[in-house]
Amino acid sequence: ICGTRARRPKKDKFRLHIVTWNVATAEPPDDVSSLLHLNSPKSADLYIIGLQEVNTGPLRIMLDSVFDDPWSHRFMTSLAPWQYIKVASIRMQGLLLLVFSKLKHVPFVRDIQATYTRTGIFRYWGNKGGLSVRLSFYGHTVCFLNCHLAAHMQFASERVDEFEYITDMQTFDCKKTPKVMDHRLVFWFGDLNFRIQDHGMHFVRSCISSQNYNLLWSKDQLNMMKDKEDTLRQFEEGPLDFQPTYKFDLNSDSYDSSSKKRKPAWTDRILWRLRPKDDVKKAKQMEEDEEYPLKIRQDLYTSNMEYCISDHKPVISVFTLELKKMYETPLVRLQPEGDWSADIDAMVVYSPLQPFRSSTWDWIGLYKVGFTAVLDYITYTWVKDDEVAFNEELNQIYMDKEGIPVQGGECVLCYFSSHLNCIIGISEPFKV
């Protein structure tokens, strides 16, 4: 109609909270609430936590192979009461990457894949390298890359080479986004180990004391390498308006007082890259990007000085993603049928809401309300093995009474897709 404005596509806003921390083999602190801003009036939709130098002693490795490592356990138990669950994790020696989602978003965090690349001794040892988790969030492809790059002042070029090697080597079983840099949005963070060049110790410490951090930015190696390397230039970073996060005396806020007296540096960083429009290789992909816009804004970039268990301080960044969802309904709707107890086999009813590639490895799990991770189920049943009846719209599956808890409680049912490697449907809570 003449004179009316074109209708704008509906956009939603989501909050991402990213943490990177070289924990220097320390055990986790008892309280990580300030690290996660759990008391903030604005809650995160996704938490992404990248750690470096997690304890890799022989006993610790053996225990971690059986149980969740202490760091994962601390974050899982801290976030579960706030209704977050761990949707992805990957570890390579001392490197750890965790992704948590608010429960309501879990069915829309899909196509999860994870991989790692070693860059340590002869590119065989995993003390250095990179971990990636890629996923689609309401249809938008995102990749999170946690790196621990080569140390020491003189190896700035080697750090760039390692980053490029990691992004070249890592591949995903995904036609649209087989490589890290193919994703619409990439977050790159970790102990990147870039140092402050040329300036002497006295000048650096004087700038830190007076909070004139900007006087050091031009000699920060990552900023310097951005001027030379096209790949790095594509990544954005907020201003370094916080004091350098390395290297501190343990249990202190004092910089290195040992005989080595290492110069402070912003080794711990969080950057992001929104895929450039001229980088879209296919017309169909370009149309999709225009139809489903995605914007990103950094709301916070800072360090947390209260944690003193490591010679590094953790770095936190909070982002707002503004996007148009590519889908708004889960792939599956499921619910319990009848009363559930440990006395009789129970029945689950589910119906596909959209076509998806099912598998004999798909399963439905019974979870306590407040569960911490995908594998934190009480019991489960294979979808195809235990099918009772089905038609195009409705499927019935039984769950063996042996796995149903005698003590009962508030529970939910979740449908796990092995092809998408994620939960694609969650029931409403119900009483067992």
C-alpha positions in Angstrom: 0.0 0.0 0.0 1.3 3.4 -1.0 2.9 5.3 1.9 3.4 2.3 4.2 6.8 1.0 5.2 8.1 -2.4 4.1 7.7 -4.9 6.9 11.1 -5.6 8.5 12.1 -9.2 9.3 11.6 -10.1 13.0 14.9 -10.3 14.7 15.8 -11.8 18.1 18.7 -10.9 20.4 20.8 -13.4 22.2 23.6 -13.0 24.8 26.9 -14.9 24.5 29.3 -15.1 27.4 32.9 -16.2 26.5 35.7 -17.0 28.9 39.3 -17.8 28.2 41.7 -18.7 30.9 45.1 -20.3 31.2 44.7 -22.1 34.5 48.3 -23.2 34.9 47.4 -26.7 36.1 45.5 -25.3 39.1 42.4 -27.0 40.5 39.2 -24.9 40.0 38.1 -22.4 42.6 35.1 -23.2 44.7 33.1 -20.3 43.3 33.0 -19.3 39.6 29.9 -17.1 39.8 31.7 -13.8 39.1 33.6 -15.4 36.2 30.2 -16.3 34.7 28.3 -13.2 35.9 25.7 -15.4 37.4 24.3 -12.6 39.5 23.9 -10.2 36.6 20.4 -9.0 35.8 21.0 -10.0 32.1 21.5 -13.8 31.7 23.5 -15.4 28.9 21.9 -17.6 26.3 25.2 -19.4 25.6 28.3 -19.9 27.6 31.6 -20.7 25.8 34.5 -21.6 28.1 38.1 -22.1 26.7 40.8 -23.2 29.2 44.5 -23.9 28.6 47.0 -25.8 30.8 44.4 -27.9 32.5 46.2 -30.4 34.8 47.5 -33.3 32.7 49.4 -35.3 35.3 49.2 -39.1 34.8 46.8 -39.6 37.8 44.6 -36.7 36.7 44.4 -38.0 33.1 43.4 -41.4 34.4 40.7 -40.0 36.6 39.4 -37.6 33.9 39.0 -40.5 31.5 36.5 -42.1 33.9 34.8 -39.0 35.4 34.3 -35.4 34.3 37.5 -33.4 34.8 37.2 -31.0 37.9 36.9 -27.9 35.7 34.0 -29.3 33.6 32.4 -30.5 36.8 32.7 -27.1 38.5 31.1 -25.3 35.5 28.4 -27.9 35.0 27.3 -27.9 38.7 27.5 -24.0 38.8 25.3 -23.6 35.7 22.8 -26.4 36.2 20.7 -24.6 38.8 20.3 -21.8 36.3 19.0 -24.2 33.7 22.0 -24.5 31.5 23.3 -27.8 30.1 26.6 -28.7 28.5 25.9 -29.3 24.8 29.5 -29.8 23.6 32.9 -30.4 25.0 36.3 -31.4 23.7 39.7 -31.9 25.3 43.2 -32.3 24.0 45.7 -32.7 26.8 45.7 -29.4 28.7 43.3 -27.7 26.3 39.5 -27.8 27.1 36.6 -26.2 25.3 33.0 -26.3 26.8 29.7 -25.0 25.3 26.6 -24.5 27.5 23.2 -23.6 26.4 20.1 -22.4 28.2 17.7 -25.3 28.2 15.0 -23.5 26.1 17.6 -23.1 23.2 18.9 -26.7 23.3 16.7 -28.1 20.5 17.9 -25.2 18.3 21.6 -25.9 18.9 22.2 -28.4 16.1 24.8 -30.0 13.8 27.4 -30.1 16.6 30.9 -31.3 15.7 34.2 -30.9 17.5 37.8 -31.4 16.4 41.4 -30.6 17.5 44.8 -29.9 16.0 48.2 -30.4 17.7 51.0 -27.9 17.1 53.4 -29.0 19.8 56.7 -30.8 19.3 56.9 -31.8 15.6 53.1 -31.1 15.5 52.6 -34.4 17.3 52.4 -33.2 20.9 49.1 -31.7 22.0 50.4 -29.3 24.7 49.9 -26.6 22.1 47.3 -26.4 19.3 43.6 -25.7 18.9 40.1 -27.1 19.7 37.0 -26.3 17.7 33.3 -26.7 18.3 31.0 -25.9 15.4 27.2 -25.8 15.5 24.2 -24.1 14.0 22.3 -21.8 16.3 18.7 -21.3 15.0 20.2 -22.1 11.6 23.2 -19.7 11.7 26.6 -21.4 11.5 29.0 -20.6 14.3 32.5 -21.9 15.1 34.3 -21.5 18.4 38.1 -21.9 18.3 40.2 -22.2 21.5 44.0 -22.0 20.9 47.2 -22.2 22.9 49.9 -20.9 20.6 53.7 -20.9 20.8 55.3 -19.0 23.7 58.1 -16.4 24.0 58.6 -12.9 22.6 60.5 -13.9 19.4 57.9 -16.3 18.0 55.2 -13.9 16.8 55.4 -15.2 13.2 55.3 -18.8 14.4 52.1 -18.0 16.3 50.5 -16.8 13.1 51.7 -19.9 11.2 50.2 -22.1 13.9 46.9 -20.3 13.7 46.8 -20.7 9.9 47.9 -24.3 10.2 45.0 -25.0 12.7 42.4 -23.4 10.5 43.7 -25.1 7.4 43.8 -28.6 9.0 40.5 -28.6 10.8 37.7 -30.0 8.7 34.0 -30.8 9.5 31.6 -33.2 7.9 29.5 -30.3 6.6 28.9 -29.4 3.0 28.3 -25.8 3.7 31.0 -25.2 6.2 33.8 -27.8 5.9 36.4 -25.4 7.3 36.6 -23.0 10.3 36.6 -19.9 8.1 33.5 -21.0 6.1 31.3 -20.4 9.1 29.1 -17.3 9.2 30.5 -16.3 12.6 33.9 -17.4 14.1 35.1 -16.7 17.6 38.8 -17.2 18.1 40.2 -17.0 21.7 42.7 -18.6 24.0 46.3 -18.1 25.3 47.5 -16.7 21.9 50.8 -15.7 23.6 51.3 -12.5 21.7 53.6 -10.1 23.6 54.4 -6.4 23.9 57.4 -5.7 21.7 60.1 -3.0 21.8 58.9 -1.1 24.9 61.1 -1.7 28.0 59.8 -3.1 31.3 59.8 0.3 33.1 57.7 1.9 30.4 55.2 -1.0 30.2 54.7 -1.1 34.0 54.4 2.7 34.1 51.6 2.6 31.5 49.8 -0.1 33.4 50.1 1.8 36.7 48.6 4.9 35.1 46.1 2.9 33.1 47.4 4.4 29.9 47.0 1.0 28.1 46.5 2.7 24.7 50.2 3.7 24.7 51.1 0.0 24.5 48.6 -1.1 21.7 50.8 -0.2 18.7 53.5 -2.6 20.0 51.2 -5.4 20.8 52.3 -8.2 18.5 48.8 -9.3 17.5 47.9 -5.8 16.4 51.3 -5.6 14.6 50.7 -8.9 12.8 47.2 -7.8 11.7 48.8 -5.1 9.6 50.7 -7.8 7.7 48.3 -10.8 7.5 45.0 -10.6 5.6 43.5 -13.6 7.6 44.1 -11.8 10.9 42.8 -8.5 9.6 39.4 -10.1 9.1 39.1 -10.6 12.9 37.8 -7.9 15.1 38.7 -7.2 18.7 37.5 -4.8 21.3 39.9 -2.2 22.8 42.4 -3.7 25.4 41.1 -1.4 28.1 42.2 -3.8 30.9 45.6 -4.5 32.3 47.7 -7.2 30.7 46.7 -10.6 32.0 50.2 -12.3 32.1 52.4 -12.9 34.0 51.4 -12.7 37.7 53.0 -14.2 40.8 50.7 -17.0 42.1 48.1 -15.9 44.7 48.8 -12.3 44.0 48.0 -9.3 41.8 51.7 -8.5 41.4 53.5 -9.1 38.1 56.3 -11.5 37.8 58.9 -10.9 40.6 61.1 -13.9 39.8 64.6 -13.6 38.4 63.1 -13.9 34.9 60.9 -10.8 35.4 58.8 -11.5 32.3 57.3 -8.4 30.7 53.5 -8.1 31.2 51.4 -8.9 28.0 47.9 -9.4 26.7 48.5 -13.1 25.9 44.8 -14.0 26.6 42.5 -12.7 23.9 39.0 -13.0 22.4 38.3 -12.1 18.8 35.5 -12.6 16.3 35.0 -12.7 12.5 31.7 -12.2 10.8 32.0 -13.7 7.3 32.6 -10.9 4.8 29.9 -10.5 2.1 32.5 -10.9 -0.7 33.5 -14.2 0.9 30.2 -15.9 0.2 31.1 -18.3 -2.6 27.6 -19.4 -3.7 24.6 -17.3 -4.8 22.3 -19.5 -2.6 24.4 -18.8 0.5 24.3 -15.0 -0.3 20.5 -15.1 -0.6 20.3 -16.9 2.7 22.6 -14.4 4.4 20.4 -11.5 3.1 17.1 -13.2 4.1 18.4 -14.2 7.5 20.5 -11.3 8.7 23.0 -11.6 11.6 24.6 -8.8 13.5 27.0 -8.9 16.4 27.9 -6.3 19.1 30.5 -6.6 21.8 29.1 -5.4 25.1 32.0 -6.2 27.4 35.7 -7.1 27.1 37.7 -7.3 30.3 39.7 -9.4 32.7 38.7 -10.7 36.1 41.4 -9.8 38.6 40.0 -11.6 41.6 41.2 -15.1 40.6 44.8 -15.6 41.7 45.3 -19.4 41.3 47.2 -19.0 38.0 49.9 -16.8 36.5 47.2 -15.6 34.0 44.0 -13.7 34.7 40.8 -14.9 33.0 39.4 -12.8 30.2 35.7 -12.4 29.6 33.7 -11.1 26.7 30.0 -10.6 26.4 28.3 -10.3 23.0 24.8 -9.6 21.7 23.8 -11.5 18.6 20.9 -10.1 16.7 19.5 -12.5 14.1 16.5 -13.7 12.3 15.8 -17.3 13.2 15.8 -19.8 10.3 13.4 -22.0 12.3 11.3 -21.6 15.5 10.0 -25.1 16.2 11.9 -28.1 17.4 12.3 -31.1 15.1 10.4 -33.4 17.5 7.6 -33.0 20.1 7.5 -35.7 22.8 5.6 -36.4 26.0 5.0 -39.2 28.5 1.9 -41.2 28.2 -0.1 -42.1 31.3 1.4 -42.3 34.8 5.1 -43.1 35.2 6.5 -45.2 38.1 9.1 -47.9 38.7 6.3 -50.5 38.8 5.4 -50.8 35.1 7.0 -50.2 31.7 6.4 -46.6 30.7 5.3 -45.2 27.3 6.7 -42.2 25.4 4.8 -40.6 22.5 6.7 -38.5 20.0 5.9 -36.8 16.7 8.2 -35.3 14.1 7.3 -31.6 13.5 9.7 -31.3 10.5 11.5 -33.9 8.4 14.9 -35.0 9.7 17.3 -37.8 9.1 16.5 -40.4 11.8 18.8 -43.3 12.7 18.8 -46.6 14.5 21.2 -44.9 16.9 18.6 -42.2 17.9 17.5 -42.5 21.5 15.2 -40.9 24.1 16.5 -40.2 27.5 14.8 -39.6 30.9 16.4 -36.8 32.8 15.9 -35.2 36.2 15.0 -31.5 36.0 18.2 -29.6 36.5 20.4 -32.1 34.5 23.9 -30.9 33.6 24.7 -32.5 30.2 23.4 -34.7 27.4 24.8 -37.8 29.0 23.4 -37.0 32.4 20.3 -39.2 31.8 18.7 -41.6 34.3 17.8 -44.1 31.7 17.2 -44.2 28.0 15.6 -46.3 25.2 16.6 -46.8 21.6 14.0 -45.2 19.3 13.9 -48.0 16.7 14.4 -51.0 19.0 11.6 -50.2 21.5 9.0 -48.9 19.1 5.5 -50.1 19.8 3.4 -48.4 17.2 3.9 -45.6 14.6 2.3 -43.8 11.8 3.3 -40.6 9.9 2.3 -38.4 12.7 2.7 -40.3 16.0 5.2 -42.8 17.4 4.9 -44.8 20.6 8.0 -46.2 22.4 8.2 -48.0 25.7 10.8 -47.5 28.4 11.8 -50.4 30.6 10.6 -49.9 34.2 14.0 -51.2 35.5 15.6 -47.8 34.7 12.9 -45.6 36.2 13.9 -44.3 39.6 11.9 -45.7 42.6 12.2 -42.4 44.5 10.6 -40.5 41.5 10.9 -36.7 41.1 10.4 -34.0 38.4 11.7 -35.2 35.0 11.9 -34.4 31.3 12.3 -36.5 28.2 14.8 -35.6 25.5 15.1 -37.0 22.0 18.8 -37.3 20.9 19.6 -37.3 17.2 22.8 -39.2 16.4 23.1 -37.7 13.0 22.9 -34.1 14.3 24.7 -35.0 17.5 22.3 -33.1 19.7 19.0 -33.0 21.5 16.2 -32.1 19.0 13.2 -32.2 21.3 12.4 -31.8 25.0 9.2 -32.6 26.8 7.5 -30.4 29.4 8.5 -31.4 33.0 6.4 -34.2 34.5 6.2 -36.2 37.8 7.6 -39.7 38.0 
